[in-house]
Amino acid sequence: RTAEVDKFLCQDCWDELSESLGGDYCPSCGRDVSRYGLVENHCPNCINEQFYFDSIARAGIYAPPFREMILAFKLSDKTELDVIFSLLVNSALPVAAFFDEIDYFVPVPIHWTRRLTRGFNQSLLIAKKIEHPTATINTDLVRIRRTIKQSLLSTDRQKLLNVRDAFAVR
């Protein structure tokens, strides 16, 4: 931790947040699992699922209090939390097996109307603070249609259909 991080979180809050961080997880889906429960880099929950990426690095679990921090960052203009999120990303990413293979960081774009309302793209703010010796930010992914807020949808299928054909590469 740094003094800058300590400006935003007291020790009790940091202790509570720490429960949502770290731990062993499946490199394919990100769910909590012991490394001894993996079979060919998959956990029992995702062994038969198809993924369109090679691996992940997980900075935290989307559960309280981490979830509330993410929502405050995105929806309540708490952009100063980018200091904490960048610390977490910069702790998780260098230990990922694929760290040296990263060419670009591609922040997920938000629709221009949402950016106008919100005033910023949260994924771009974090991407700008990622420390990597060679990778750069690439903004060639664009959002071509407005979608319903994912938080208003209840199932993974609804969320998947919501973003289908919402993006294009410049």
Secondary structure, 3 states (H helix, E strand, C coil): CCHHHHCCCCHHHHHHHHCCCCCCECCCCCCECCHHHCECCECCCCCCCCCCCCCCCCCCCCCCCHHHHHHHHHHCCCHHHHHHHHHHHHHHHHHCCCHHHCCEECCCCCCHHHHHHHCCCHHHHHHCCCCCCCCEECCCEEECCCCCCHHHCCCHHHHHHHHCCCEEEC
